[in-house]
């Protein structure tokens, strides 16, 4: 009975986070004109858009476009910092999804689980950093896996932030170069 309550509670959390992610996407689509007013919010708008764009699980929205555009309007380093902070915070949704569903999805005595833990203990930071740096469609899955493995959340955020920071610096300076033409 107690196990069923735990499974129900964790499944409910997982479904709730998925619905929240879908709600963010639908709100962004429905209110795209309202979201365009974030331009007048300056750097804070870039932060908000990047946080929202990475908070959507498996359905990315183009937050990077704000970094390119912002690089032509504001100092690129500031743009990269606020965008990276926003996207790092938004990426915590997939981490939290994995963390909250750990007991539902994983048989801890499984050999692959044990092997994955060893890989993450040794290379977790590098894996997270590289996949945060390079645009790819599997980063949300990595966040979920990190949460399932209970990789320390502060390390997860740090590596995501650093990977996104380098990528956003490149994008913001690209935006600056476009504005100089």
C-alpha positions in Angstrom: 0.0 0.0 0.0 2.8 2.4 1.0 4.7 1.7 -2.2 1.6 2.4 -4.3 1.2 5.8 -2.6 4.8 6.6 -3.3 4.5 5.6 -7.0 1.3 7.6 -7.3 2.8 10.6 -5.7 5.9 10.5 -7.9 3.9 9.8 -11.0 1.7 12.8 -10.2 4.8 15.0 -9.8 6.1 13.8 -13.1 2.8 14.5 -14.9 2.5 17.9 -13.2 6.0 18.9 -14.4 5.2 17.7 -17.9 1.9 19.6 -17.9 3.7 22.7 -16.6 6.2 22.4 -19.5 3.4 22.1 -22.0 1.5 25.1 -20.4 4.6 27.2 -20.8 4.9 26.3 -24.5 1.2 26.9 -25.1 1.3 30.3 -23.3 4.3 31.3 -25.3 2.6 30.4 -28.5 -0.7 32.1 -27.6 0.9 35.2 -26.2 3.8 35.6 -28.6 2.9 39.2 -29.2 2.9 39.9 -25.5 6.3 38.1 -25.3 7.6 40.3 -28.0 7.2 43.1 -25.4 10.1 41.5 -23.5 12.3 43.5 -25.9 11.4 46.6 -23.9 12.5 44.8 -20.8 16.1 44.8 -21.9 18.5 42.3 -20.3 15.7 41.2 -17.9 13.6 40.2 -20.9 16.5 38.1 -22.3 16.8 36.4 -18.9 13.0 35.6 -18.8 12.9 34.4 -22.4 15.9 32.1 -21.9 14.5 30.7 -18.6 11.2 30.0 -20.3 12.7 28.5 -23.4 14.8 26.0 -21.4 12.1 25.2 -18.9 10.0 23.5 -21.6 11.0 19.8 -21.6 11.7 18.2 -25.0 10.1 21.1 -26.9 12.8 23.8 -27.2 11.9 27.4 -28.1 14.4 29.8 -29.7 15.8 31.6 -26.7 19.2 31.8 -28.5 17.7 34.3 -30.9 17.3 36.8 -28.0 21.0 36.3 -27.3 22.0 37.1 -30.8 19.7 40.1 -31.0 20.7 41.3 -27.5 24.4 41.1 -28.4 23.7 43.9 -31.0 21.9 46.0 -28.4 23.8 45.5 -25.1 27.3 44.6 -24.0 27.7 41.0 -25.2 29.2 39.8 -21.9 26.1 41.0 -19.9 23.8 39.4 -22.5 25.6 36.1 -22.2 25.6 36.3 -18.4 21.9 36.9 -18.0 20.9 34.5 -20.7 23.1 31.8 -19.2 21.6 32.4 -15.7 18.1 32.2 -17.1 18.7 29.1 -19.2 20.5 27.4 -16.3 17.6 28.0 -14.0 15.2 26.8 -16.7 17.1 23.6 -17.3 16.5 22.7 -13.6 13.0 21.6 -14.6 14.3 18.5 -16.4 16.7 17.8 -13.5 13.8 18.1 -11.0 11.6 15.9 -13.1 14.3 13.2 -13.0 15.0 13.7 -9.3 11.3 13.5 -8.4 10.7 10.4 -10.5 13.8 8.5 -9.4 11.9 5.8 -7.5 9.4 5.2 -10.3 11.8 4.9 -13.2 14.8 3.1 -11.8 15.6 -0.3 -10.5 18.7 0.5 -8.5 20.1 -3.0 -8.5 20.3 -2.9 -12.3 23.9 -3.2 -13.7 23.4 -0.4 -16.2 22.2 1.9 -13.4 25.3 1.1 -11.4 27.5 1.7 -14.5 25.8 5.0 -15.2 26.4 6.2 -11.7 30.1 5.4 -12.0 30.3 7.3 -15.3 28.6 10.3 -13.8 30.8 10.3 -10.7 33.9 10.4 -13.0 32.7 12.4 -16.0 29.3 13.9 -15.1 30.6 17.5 -15.1 32.3 17.2 -18.4 29.3 15.5 -20.0 26.9 18.2 -18.7 29.3 21.0 -19.7 29.8 19.7 -23.3 26.1 19.0 -23.9 25.2 22.4 -22.5 27.7 24.1 -24.8 26.7 22.3 -28.0 23.1 22.8 -29.2 21.5 19.4 -29.2 18.0 17.9 -28.8 19.0 15.5 -26.0 19.9 18.0 -23.2 16.6 17.6 -21.5 17.1 13.9 -21.3 20.5 14.5 -19.7 18.9 16.7 -17.1 16.4 14.0 -16.3 19.2 11.4 -16.1 21.2 13.8 -13.8 18.2 14.1 -11.5 17.5 10.3 -11.5 21.1 9.7 -10.5 20.9 12.4 -7.9 23.8 14.2 -9.3 24.4 17.2 -7.0 22.0 20.0 -8.2 24.6 22.8 -7.5 27.1 21.0 -9.7 24.5 20.4 -12.4 23.6 24.1 -12.4 27.3 25.2 -12.4 28.2 23.0 -15.4 25.1 24.0 -17.3 25.8 27.6 -16.6 29.4 27.4 -17.7 28.5 25.6 -20.9 25.7 28.0 -21.8 27.9 30.9 -20.9 30.5 30.0 -23.5 27.8 29.3 -26.1 26.0 32.6 -25.3 29.2 34.6 -25.4 29.7 33.3 -29.0 26.1 34.1 -29.9 26.1 37.5 -28.3 29.4 38.5 -30.0 28.0 37.2 -33.3 25.0 39.5 -32.7 27.4 42.4 -32.1 29.2 41.7 -35.3 25.9 41.6 -37.2 25.0 45.0 -35.8 28.3 46.5 -36.9 27.5 45.9 -40.6 
